[in-house]
Amino acid sequence: MPAKDTYHNTVKAALVKDGWTVTHDPFRIRLARGKNLFVDLGAERLLAAERGLEKIVVEIKSFTRASDMKDLEEALGQFVLYAQLLKRHAPDPTLHLAVSEDVRKTVFEEEAGQVLIEDGIIRIVTFDPPVKEVIVRWIS
Protein backbone atom coordinates (compact mmCIF):
# COMPACT_ATOMS: atom_id res chain seq x y z
CA MET A 1 0.00 0.00 0.00
CA PRO A 2 1.34 3.43 -0.87
CA ALA A 3 1.99 6.05 1.79
CA LYS A 4 -0.74 8.62 2.31
CA ASP A 5 -0.14 12.22 1.36
CA THR A 6 0.09 14.86 4.10
CA TYR A 7 -3.36 16.18 3.13
CA HIS A 8 -5.05 12.82 2.59
CA ASN A 9 -7.47 13.09 5.52
CA THR A 10 -8.09 16.78 4.83
CA VAL A 11 -9.16 16.10 1.24
CA LYS A 12 -11.23 13.10 2.27
CA ALA A 13 -13.11 15.19 4.86
CA ALA A 14 -13.52 18.07 2.38
CA LEU A 15 -15.05 15.76 -0.24
CA VAL A 16 -17.52 14.39 2.30
CA LYS A 17 -18.49 17.96 3.31
CA ASP A 18 -18.97 18.71 -0.41
CA GLY A 19 -21.54 15.91 -0.73
CA TRP A 20 -19.32 13.06 -1.94
CA THR A 21 -19.28 9.53 -0.58
CA VAL A 22 -15.77 8.10 -0.45
CA THR A 23 -16.00 4.64 -1.99
CA HIS A 24 -12.32 3.70 -2.26
CA ASP A 25 -9.35 4.60 -0.06
CA PRO A 26 -7.26 4.00 -2.08
CA PHE A 27 -8.73 3.40 -5.55
CA ARG A 28 -6.98 0.40 -7.12
CA ILE A 29 -6.22 0.15 -10.83
CA ARG A 30 -5.68 -3.54 -11.53
CA LEU A 31 -3.24 -4.15 -14.34
CA ALA A 32 -2.34 -7.30 -16.22
CA ARG A 33 0.01 -9.80 -14.62
CA GLY A 34 -1.09 -8.94 -11.10
CA LYS A 35 0.30 -5.42 -10.97
CA ASN A 36 -1.62 -2.65 -9.26
CA LEU A 37 -1.50 1.12 -9.08
CA PHE A 38 -3.24 3.09 -6.35
CA VAL A 39 -4.89 6.49 -6.70
CA ASP A 40 -5.54 8.17 -3.36
CA LEU A 41 -9.36 8.27 -3.30
CA GLY A 42 -12.43 7.19 -5.23
CA ALA A 43 -15.75 8.93 -4.58
CA GLU A 44 -19.25 9.31 -5.96
CA ARG A 45 -22.31 11.47 -5.46
CA LEU A 46 -25.88 11.36 -6.64
CA LEU A 47 -26.80 13.74 -9.42
CA ALA A 48 -30.32 14.72 -10.43
CA ALA A 49 -32.59 11.67 -10.33
CA GLU A 50 -32.36 10.82 -14.03
CA ARG A 51 -28.61 11.31 -14.33
CA GLY A 52 -27.41 8.73 -11.79
CA LEU A 53 -24.03 8.84 -10.06
CA GLU A 54 -21.05 11.08 -10.73
CA LYS A 55 -17.79 9.24 -10.04
CA ILE A 56 -14.34 10.69 -9.47
CA VAL A 57 -10.87 9.50 -8.58
CA VAL A 58 -8.60 11.94 -6.78
CA GLU A 59 -4.81 12.01 -6.56
CA ILE A 60 -3.62 14.27 -3.73
CA LYS A 61 -0.35 16.20 -3.91
CA SER A 62 1.24 18.48 -1.30
CA PHE A 63 3.99 20.10 -3.42
CA THR A 64 6.49 20.17 -0.54
CA ARG A 65 9.79 20.07 -2.43
CA ALA A 66 12.04 23.08 -2.80
CA SER A 67 11.13 23.14 -6.51
CA ASP A 68 7.47 23.57 -7.44
CA MET A 69 8.36 22.60 -11.01
CA LYS A 70 9.83 19.28 -9.89
CA ASP A 71 6.65 18.60 -7.92
CA LEU A 72 4.58 19.56 -10.97
CA GLU A 73 6.57 17.25 -13.24
CA GLU A 74 6.04 14.32 -10.88
CA ALA A 75 2.34 15.07 -10.33
CA LEU A 76 1.76 15.46 -14.07
CA GLY A 77 3.50 12.18 -14.87
CA GLN A 78 1.38 10.35 -12.32
CA PHE A 79 -1.79 12.10 -13.50
CA VAL A 80 -1.25 11.24 -17.17
CA LEU A 81 -0.38 7.62 -16.37
CA TYR A 82 -3.44 7.18 -14.15
CA ALA A 83 -5.74 8.94 -16.64
CA GLN A 84 -4.69 6.67 -19.49
CA LEU A 85 -4.99 3.51 -17.42
CA LEU A 86 -8.38 4.54 -16.03
CA LYS A 87 -9.67 4.92 -19.60
CA ARG A 88 -8.92 1.23 -20.16
CA HIS A 89 -9.64 -0.30 -16.76
CA ALA A 90 -12.26 1.94 -15.09
CA PRO A 91 -13.71 4.41 -17.61
CA ASP A 92 -16.54 5.77 -15.42
CA PRO A 93 -14.71 8.03 -12.97
CA THR A 94 -12.93 11.22 -13.95
CA LEU A 95 -9.50 11.86 -12.49
CA HIS A 96 -8.70 15.03 -10.55
CA LEU A 97 -5.52 16.31 -8.95
CA ALA A 98 -6.18 17.72 -5.46
CA VAL A 99 -3.92 20.57 -4.37
CA SER A 100 -4.20 23.28 -1.76
CA GLU A 101 -5.38 26.75 -2.74
CA ASP A 102 -1.84 28.00 -2.04
CA VAL A 103 -0.43 25.54 -4.60
CA ARG A 104 -3.06 26.61 -7.13
CA LYS A 105 -1.95 30.21 -6.73
CA THR A 106 1.78 29.52 -6.86
CA VAL A 107 1.86 26.74 -9.47
CA PHE A 108 -1.36 26.65 -11.50
CA GLU A 109 -1.68 30.39 -12.03
CA GLU A 110 1.81 30.41 -13.57
CA GLU A 111 2.41 29.59 -17.24
CA ALA A 112 3.34 25.91 -16.86
CA GLY A 113 0.27 25.13 -14.76
CA GLN A 114 -2.05 27.29 -16.87
CA VAL A 115 -1.03 25.47 -20.06
CA LEU A 116 -1.96 22.13 -18.48
CA ILE A 117 -5.39 23.41 -17.45
CA GLU A 118 -6.15 25.39 -20.62
CA ASP A 119 -5.14 22.51 -22.89
CA GLY A 120 -7.37 20.08 -20.96
CA ILE A 121 -4.50 17.89 -19.82
CA ILE A 122 -5.25 18.11 -16.11
CA ARG A 123 -8.28 18.66 -13.87
CA ILE A 124 -7.76 20.31 -10.50
CA VAL A 125 -9.75 20.34 -7.28
CA THR A 126 -8.48 22.72 -4.63
CA PHE A 127 -9.02 22.62 -0.90
CA ASP A 128 -8.42 24.79 2.11
CA PRO A 129 -6.04 22.83 4.29
CA PRO A 130 -6.58 21.50 7.42
CA VAL A 131 -8.41 24.12 9.41
CA LYS A 132 -11.58 24.32 7.34
CA GLU A 133 -11.29 21.07 5.35
CA VAL A 134 -13.43 22.35 2.48
CA ILE A 135 -13.32 22.16 -1.30
CA VAL A 136 -12.64 25.63 -2.68
CA ARG A 137 -12.94 25.09 -6.43
CA TRP A 138 -13.12 22.57 -9.27
CA ILE A 139 -11.06 23.46 -12.34
CA SER A 140 -11.56 21.37 -15.48
HELIX and SHEET records of a PDB file:
HELIX    1   1 HIS A    8  LYS A   17  1                                  10    
HELIX    2   2 ALA A   32  GLY A   34  5                                   3    
HELIX    3   3 ASP A   68  HIS A   89  1                                  22    
HELIX    4   4 GLU A  101  VAL A  103  1                                   3    
HELIX    5   5 ARG A  104  PHE A  108  3                                   5    
HELIX    6   6 GLU A  111  GLU A  118  1                                   8    
SHEET    1   A 6 THR A  21  HIS A  24  0                                        
SHEET    2   A 6 LEU A  41  LEU A  46 -1                                        
SHEET    3   A 6 LEU A  53  ILE A  60 -1                                        
SHEET    4   A 6 THR A  94  SER A 100  1                                        
SHEET    5   A 6 ILE A 124  ASP A 128  1                                        
SHEET    6   A 6 VAL A 134  ILE A 139 -1                                        
SHEET    1   B 2 PHE A  27  ARG A  30  0                                        
SHEET    2   B 2 ASN A  36  VAL A  39 -1                                        
END                                                                             
